[in-house]
Amino acid sequence: MRSPKTFFQKYQTAIIHVLAWSIFFLLPVIFQQGYQDDRSRSVHSGEFLSLNTLTSVFWVLLFYLNTLILIPKLLYHKKFLWYFLIHLCFFLLVIYFHRLLFGLLLPDLSFVFYRSAFYNGFPFIFVVLAAIAFRAVSDKIKSDSMANERLKENLKTELAFLRSQISPHFILNILNNMVALARMKSEALEPSLMKLSSLMRYMLFETDEEKVPLKTELEYLQSYMDLQQQRIGSRLKLVADLQATEDWHSLEPMLLIPFVENALKHGTGMIPDPAIYISLKTKDSQLHFSVKNKYSNQEETRDPISGIDLANVSRRLELLYGSNHSLSIEKTDGWFTVNLQLTFKP
């Protein structure tokens, strides 16, 4: 059975909103406002209570119209004139409906515009200010929460990215290959050393930056794939189509490599005719990245420190890009496919 504490934590925001609006709707009962003298208010107290209660529905609409649309779309973007005009139109609309309700509920009393504007002006201003304060505070809390979560995530994964994104076994195998190239006096030794040097420099120094140019990330990715191809040999079919026509964009370092490393970790081994296809395109400030590899359902012997799994990568993308990205992972007909689409931040 769910405990009251767990229930409150799950529906905390909804409960607070319901309580706040309940108090707001009870205010007319406690402090009844009218338009005539005390005797008139006493005679028509029920009608005035109904009038104020029905009018309060507009304040609920005004509050959520502000918090969900007007504040983020207009006020945050400094479109103050539009913000003012929309509120003016809304207030006049409230007065109009207030007059209609007044005529229905109090047909024997005369409607006075300035009194209606006066009594409705105070709750109108109060609700607008309350909405601005609520949105500002909630955004600040959300921003602080996300910042703290990013910090924790970065602290948790930083060591994994710098030490384990590239398996130590990969480095040792590459060095062994280079020893063999040196013994054969192969011309491939020098470019291999340059690629390994570039790769290590990126891992140890440039990953300290919050963002790196996409061009730099792709150079690192290409060096990594070239060295892996050299290590595994011709039995691996590794096809990469990197069409970064907008390579001036920036993104977080080592954001793409986990998908390639995962493909190499699970798409080679004892798999017959291993093949990996990698595609990257950029268009209209969007990145489309796809990695496809053969996989086997048999149990694999994994390097325990050979990078982070895709669940952590997905979590990192969620923290960094939120709704500005989509990640799909599929297993069909012996192929493991990852598709990533994200919008570059300005």
C-alpha positions as a Python dict, from the first residue, in 0.01 Angstrom:
ca = {
    (1, 'M'): (0, 0, 0),
    (2, 'R'): (133, 345, -92),
    (3, 'S'): (226, 558, 207),
    (4, 'P'): (81, 912, 246),
    (5, 'K'): (434, 1054, 224),
    (6, 'T'): (499, 884, -112),
    (7, 'F'): (161, 1000, -245),
    (8, 'F'): (232, 1361, -143),
    (9, 'Q'): (578, 1356, -302),
    (10, 'K'): (436, 1228, -632),
    (11, 'Y'): (151, 1478, -649),
    (12, 'Q'): (310, 1759, -449),
    (13, 'T'): (276, 2028, -716),
    (14, 'A'): (-87, 1942, -796),
    (15, 'I'): (-181, 1937, -426),
    (16, 'I'): (-21, 2277, -364),
    (17, 'H'): (-204, 2428, -663),
    (18, 'V'): (-539, 2287, -550),
    (19, 'L'): (-490, 2418, -196),
    (20, 'A'): (-383, 2762, -318),
    (21, 'W'): (-683, 2798, -549),
    (22, 'S'): (-918, 2667, -280),
    (23, 'I'): (-804, 2945, -50),
    (24, 'F'): (-835, 3197, -332),
    (25, 'F'): (-1194, 3092, -407),
    (26, 'L'): (-1283, 3110, -37),
    (27, 'L'): (-1170, 3471, -9),
    (28, 'P'): (-1498, 3613, -148),
    (29, 'V'): (-1682, 3421, 124),
    (30, 'I'): (-1462, 3575, 393),
    (31, 'F'): (-1442, 3922, 244),
    (32, 'Q'): (-1751, 3980, 35),
    (33, 'Q'): (-1724, 4271, -206),
    (34, 'G'): (-2030, 4451, -344),
    (35, 'Y'): (-2130, 4748, -541),
    (36, 'Q'): (-2402, 4909, -327),
    (37, 'D'): (-2456, 4998, 39),
    (38, 'D'): (-2447, 4748, 327),
    (39, 'R'): (-2820, 4673, 307),
    (40, 'S'): (-2797, 4604, -64),
    (41, 'R'): (-2500, 4372, -7),
    (42, 'S'): (-2692, 4191, 266),
    (43, 'V'): (-2998, 4142, 47),
    (44, 'H'): (-2795, 4025, -252),
    (45, 'S'): (-2507, 3855, -68),
    (46, 'G'): (-2571, 3520, -238),
    (47, 'E'): (-2576, 3677, -586),
    (48, 'F'): (-2257, 3874, -519),
    (49, 'L'): (-2089, 3560, -389),
    (50, 'S'): (-2183, 3373, -708),
    (51, 'L'): (-2067, 3667, -918),
    (52, 'N'): (-1726, 3681, -749),
    (53, 'T'): (-1685, 3303, -762),
    (54, 'L'): (-1761, 3286, -1134),
    (55, 'T'): (-1531, 3583, -1202),
    (56, 'S'): (-1253, 3404, -1014),
    (57, 'V'): (-1244, 3142, -1289),
    (58, 'F'): (-1093, 3410, -1513),
    (59, 'W'): (-811, 3462, -1262),
    (60, 'V'): (-725, 3092, -1280),
    (61, 'L'): (-711, 3118, -1659),
    (62, 'L'): (-502, 3435, -1634),
    (63, 'F'): (-255, 3271, -1397),
    (64, 'Y'): (-189, 2967, -1618),
    (65, 'L'): (-197, 3172, -1937),
    (66, 'N'): (89, 3372, -1788),
    (67, 'T'): (293, 3089, -1642),
    (68, 'L'): (262, 2857, -1942),
    (69, 'I'): (259, 3094, -2241),
    (70, 'L'): (287, 3470, -2192),
    (71, 'I'): (582, 3485, -1952),
    (72, 'P'): (812, 3239, -2136),
    (73, 'K'): (707, 3351, -2484),
    (74, 'L'): (679, 3728, -2434),
    (75, 'L'): (812, 3854, -2103),
    (76, 'Y'): (1133, 3648, -2114),
    (77, 'H'): (1192, 3770, -2468),
    (78, 'K'): (1131, 4133, -2366),
    (79, 'K'): (821, 4175, -2580),
    (80, 'F'): (672, 4407, -2322),
    (81, 'L'): (429, 4589, -2554),
    (82, 'W'): (262, 4264, -2665),
    (83, 'Y'): (256, 4145, -2306),
    (84, 'F'): (80, 4465, -2196),
    (85, 'L'): (-170, 4467, -2485),
    (86, 'I'): (-271, 4105, -2430),
    (87, 'H'): (-331, 4174, -2061),
    (88, 'L'): (-531, 4486, -2142),
    (89, 'C'): (-751, 4288, -2380),
    (90, 'F'): (-790, 4014, -2123),
    (91, 'F'): (-892, 4264, -1853),
    (92, 'L'): (-1152, 4424, -2082),
    (93, 'L'): (-1280, 4076, -2163),
    (94, 'V'): (-1317, 4006, -1790),
    (95, 'I'): (-1513, 4330, -1742),
    (96, 'Y'): (-1738, 4239, -2034),
    (97, 'F'): (-1818, 3895, -1894),
    (98, 'H'): (-1851, 4048, -1548),
    (99, 'R'): (-2116, 4281, -1687),
    (100, 'L'): (-2301, 3989, -1849),
    (101, 'L'): (-2293, 3790, -1526),
    (102, 'F'): (-2400, 4098, -1332),
    (103, 'G'): (-2702, 4139, -1556),
    (104, 'L'): (-2798, 3773, -1515),
    (105, 'L'): (-2749, 3750, -1140),
    (106, 'L'): (-2848, 4103, -1035),
    (107, 'P'): (-3097, 4230, -1293),
    (108, 'D'): (-3254, 4483, -1053),
    (109, 'L'): (-2920, 4661, -989),
    (110, 'S'): (-2737, 4890, -1226),
    (111, 'F'): (-2390, 4797, -1348),
    (112, 'V'): (-2121, 5065, -1294),
    (113, 'F'): (-1812, 5024, -1511),
    (114, 'Y'): (-1558, 5204, -1292),
    (115, 'R'): (-1666, 5008, -984),
    (116, 'S'): (-1628, 4682, -1171),
    (117, 'A'): (-1288, 4790, -1300),
    (118, 'F'): (-1183, 4896, -949),
    (119, 'Y'): (-1287, 4575, -773),
    (120, 'N'): (-1154, 4350, -1050),
    (121, 'G'): (-833, 4549, -1091),
    (122, 'F'): (-687, 4438, -759),
    (123, 'P'): (-721, 4060, -815),
    (124, 'F'): (-610, 4110, -1177),
    (125, 'I'): (-284, 4279, -1074),
    (126, 'F'): (-236, 4034, -786),
    (127, 'V'): (-273, 3730, -1015),
    (128, 'V'): (-34, 3872, -1278),
    (129, 'L'): (232, 3949, -1016),
    (130, 'A'): (177, 3610, -851),
    (131, 'A'): (219, 3437, -1189),
    (132, 'I'): (544, 3625, -1261),
    (133, 'A'): (680, 3543, -916),
    (134, 'F'): (572, 3180, -942),
    (135, 'R'): (727, 3132, -1285),
    (136, 'A'): (1051, 3306, -1187),
    (137, 'V'): (1089, 3103, -868),
    (138, 'S'): (997, 2771, -1033),
    (139, 'D'): (1237, 2836, -1323),
    (140, 'K'): (1513, 2925, -1078),
    (141, 'I'): (1451, 2607, -878),
    (142, 'K'): (1444, 2400, -1196),
    (143, 'S'): (1761, 2566, -1325),
    (144, 'D'): (1944, 2510, -997),
    (145, 'S'): (1825, 2151, -984),
    (146, 'M'): (1943, 2083, -1339),
    (147, 'A'): (2276, 2254, -1269),
    (148, 'N'): (2331, 2041, -960),
    (149, 'E'): (2231, 1728, -1148),
    (150, 'R'): (2468, 1814, -1433),
    (151, 'L'): (2746, 1873, -1183),
    (152, 'K'): (2685, 1538, -1016),
    (153, 'E'): (2666, 1365, -1352),
    (154, 'N'): (2987, 1528, -1471),
    (155, 'L'): (3167, 1435, -1151),
    (156, 'K'): (3043, 1079, -1180),
    (157, 'T'): (3133, 1030, -1546),
    (158, 'E'): (3439, 1251, -1589),
    (159, 'L'): (3682, 980, -1484),
    (160, 'A'): (3501, 728, -1705),
    (161, 'F'): (3527, 957, -2006),
    (162, 'L'): (3895, 1037, -1962),
    (163, 'R'): (4016, 692, -1856),
    (164, 'S'): (3772, 446, -2000),
    (165, 'Q'): (3615, 585, -2314),
    (166, 'I'): (3895, 413, -2497),
    (167, 'S'): (3969, 73, -2354),
    (168, 'P'): (4323, 25, -2218),
    (169, 'H'): (4326, -295, -2425),
    (170, 'F'): (4280, -84, -2737),
    (171, 'I'): (4578, 135, -2649),
    (172, 'L'): (4796, -171, -2578),
    (173, 'N'): (4692, -337, -2903),
    (174, 'I'): (4765, -22, -3101),
    (175, 'L'): (5110, 5, -2943),
    (176, 'N'): (5177, -360, -3027),
    (177, 'N'): (5071, -294, -3386),
    (178, 'M'): (5308, 1, -3400),
    (179, 'V'): (5595, -214, -3274),
    (180, 'A'): (5522, -456, -3557),
    (181, 'L'): (5510, -166, -3807),
    (182, 'A'): (5843, -39, -3676),
    (183, 'R'): (6002, -382, -3722),
    (184, 'M'): (5869, -398, -4077),
    (185, 'K'): (5980, -37, -4133),
    (186, 'S'): (5632, 32, -4264),
    (187, 'E'): (5543, 375, -4395),
    (188, 'A'): (5216, 349, -4200),
    (189, 'L'): (5400, 390, -3869),
    (190, 'E'): (5435, 768, -3874),
    (191, 'P'): (5071, 853, -3958),
    (192, 'S'): (4957, 599, -3697),
    (193, 'L'): (5172, 764, -3434),
    (194, 'M'): (5033, 1104, -3531),
    (195, 'K'): (4677, 978, -3500),
    (196, 'L'): (4743, 821, -3163),
    (197, 'S'): (4911, 1140, -3043),
    (198, 'S'): (4616, 1350, -3160),
    (199, 'L'): (4372, 1112, -2997),
    (200, 'M'): (4553, 1116, -2661),
    (201, 'R'): (4590, 1496, -2671),
    (202, 'Y'): (4217, 1534, -2723),
    (203, 'M'): (4134, 1293, -2441),
    (204, 'L'): (4367, 1450, -2187),
    (205, 'F'): (4338, 1820, -2261),
    (206, 'E'): (4050, 1929, -2484),
    (207, 'T'): (3786, 1731, -2293),
    (208, 'D'): (3834, 1977, -2005),
    (209, 'E'): (3646, 2234, -2214),
    (210, 'E'): (3271, 2269, -2176),
    (211, 'K'): (3231, 2255, -2554),
    (212, 'V'): (3451, 2182, -2853),
    (213, 'P'): (3404, 2252, -3224),
    (214, 'L'): (3227, 1976, -3411),
    (215, 'K'): (3521, 1967, -3651),
    (216, 'T'): (3756, 1878, -3364),
    (217, 'E'): (3523, 1608, -3234),
    (218, 'L'): (3503, 1452, -3580),
    (219, 'E'): (3881, 1457, -3625),
    (220, 'Y'): (3909, 1267, -3300),
    (221, 'L'): (3636, 1027, -3410),
    (222, 'Q'): (3807, 966, -3744),
    (223, 'S'): (4145, 899, -3579),
    (224, 'Y'): (3979, 658, -3340),
    (225, 'M'): (3810, 467, -3625),
    (226, 'D'): (4130, 456, -3833),
    (227, 'L'): (4328, 309, -3545),
    (228, 'Q'): (4055, 58, -3467),
    (229, 'Q'): (4045, -46, -3833),
    (230, 'Q'): (4422, -91, -3826),
    (231, 'R'): (4399, -294, -3507),
    (232, 'I'): (4123, -530, -3623),
    (233, 'G'): (4228, -555, -3984),
    (234, 'S'): (4046, -615, -4307),
    (235, 'R'): (3800, -866, -4162),
    (236, 'L'): (3604, -568, -4024),
    (237, 'K'): (3401, -368, -4272),
    (238, 'L'): (3395, -18, -4126),
    (239, 'V'): (3218, 240, -4341),
    (240, 'A'): (3197, 600, -4220),
    (241, 'D'): (3015, 877, -4404),
    (242, 'L'): (3079, 1202, -4216),
    (243, 'Q'): (2917, 1495, -4399),
    (244, 'A'): (2953, 1778, -4150),
    (245, 'T'): (2879, 2070, -4380),
    (246, 'E'): (2812, 2286, -4072),
    (247, 'D'): (3123, 2190, -3874),
    (248, 'W'): (3147, 2532, -3707),
    (249, 'H'): (2889, 2429, -3447),
    (250, 'S'): (3001, 2330, -3098),
    (251, 'L'): (2898, 2040, -2879),
    (252, 'E'): (3008, 1872, -2559),
    (253, 'P'): (3333, 1672, -2596),
    (254, 'M'): (3321, 1295, -2640),
    (255, 'L'): (2948, 1299, -2701),
    (256, 'L'): (2956, 1079, -3012),
    (257, 'I'): (3239, 837, -2938),
    (258, 'P'): (3045, 613, -2693),
    (259, 'F'): (2813, 500, -2975),
    (260, 'V'): (3108, 407, -3198),
    (261, 'E'): (3291, 238, -2913),
    (262, 'N'): (2977, 40, -2828),
    (263, 'A'): (2951, -76, -3191),
    (264, 'L'): (3315, -187, -3195),
    (265, 'K'): (3282, -357, -2856),
    (266, 'H'): (2970, -558, -2947),
    (267, 'G'): (2997, -570, -3325),
    (268, 'T'): (3330, -748, -3367),
    (269, 'G'): (3455, -1034, -3151),
    (270, 'M'): (3326, -1375, -3266),
    (271, 'I'): (3077, -1227, -3510),
    (272, 'P'): (3125, -1359, -3868),
    (273, 'D'): (3186, -1087, -4127),
    (274, 'P'): (3155, -798, -3881),
    (275, 'A'): (3032, -472, -4032),
    (276, 'I'): (2979, -125, -3890),
    (277, 'Y'): (2816, 164, -4074),
    (278, 'I'): (2848, 518, -3938),
    (279, 'S'): (2669, 819, -4082),
    (280, 'L'): (2674, 1186, -3976),
    (281, 'K'): (2506, 1484, -4138),
    (282, 'T'): (2449, 1844, -4034),
    (283, 'K'): (2179, 2067, -4177),
    (284, 'D'): (1990, 2370, -4046),
    (285, 'S'): (2168, 2361, -3708),
    (286, 'Q'): (2075, 1996, -3660),
    (287, 'L'): (2296, 1693, -3631),
    (288, 'H'): (2188, 1349, -3755),
    (289, 'F'): (2414, 1067, -3634),
    (290, 'S'): (2363, 697, -3695),
    (291, 'V'): (2567, 390, -3599),
    (292, 'K'): (2470, 43, -3721),
    (293, 'N'): (2651, -281, -3642),
    (294, 'K'): (2598, -655, -3649),
    (295, 'Y'): (2555, -814, -3309),
    (296, 'S'): (2539, -1158, -3155),
    (297, 'N'): (2302, -1280, -2885),
    (298, 'Q'): (2577, -1489, -2731),
    (299, 'E'): (2731, -1377, -2402),
    (300, 'E'): (3038, -1163, -2445),
    (301, 'T'): (3343, -1122, -2228),
    (302, 'R'): (3347, -752, -2154),
    (303, 'D'): (3621, -522, -2039),
    (304, 'P'): (3480, -385, -1707),
    (305, 'I'): (3631, -42, -1770),
    (306, 'S'): (3576, -16, -2144),
    (307, 'G'): (3357, 291, -2141),
    (308, 'I'): (3013, 380, -2017),
    (309, 'D'): (2695, 209, -2132),
    (310, 'L'): (2434, 369, -2355),
    (311, 'A'): (2194, 426, -2064),
    (312, 'N'): (2441, 672, -1914),
    (313, 'V'): (2498, 831, -2254),
    (314, 'S'): (2121, 875, -2291),
    (315, 'R'): (2105, 1034, -1947),
    (316, 'R'): (2385, 1274, -2037),
    (317, 'L'): (2204, 1377, -2355),
    (318, 'E'): (1883, 1432, -2156),
    (319, 'L'): (2062, 1662, -1914),
    (320, 'L'): (2242, 1856, -2185),
    (321, 'Y'): (1977, 1885, -2457),
    (322, 'G'): (1641, 1788, -2306),
    (323, 'S'): (1367, 1810, -2568),
    (324, 'N'): (1618, 1934, -2829),
    (325, 'H'): (1733, 1581, -2901),
    (326, 'S'): (1594, 1239, -2985),
    (327, 'L'): (1770, 905, -2940),
    (328, 'S'): (1640, 573, -3071),
    (329, 'I'): (1801, 233, -3020),
    (330, 'E'): (1678, -71, -3215),
    (331, 'K'): (1768, -437, -3255),
    (332, 'T'): (1630, -591, -3573),
    (333, 'D'): (1741, -886, -3786),
    (334, 'G'): (2084, -915, -3625),
    (335, 'W'): (2157, -543, -3653),
    (336, 'F'): (2195, -298, -3366),
    (337, 'T'): (2111, 58, -3474),
    (338, 'V'): (2146, 386, -3288),
    (339, 'N'): (1999, 706, -3431),
    (340, 'L'): (2071, 1039, -3267),
    (341, 'Q'): (1927, 1373, -3369),
    (342, 'L'): (1997, 1694, -3182),
    (343, 'T'): (1971, 2066, -3232),
    (344, 'F'): (2288, 2263, -3171),
    (345, 'K'): (2263, 2521, -2897),
    (346, 'P'): (2334, 2879, -3006),
}
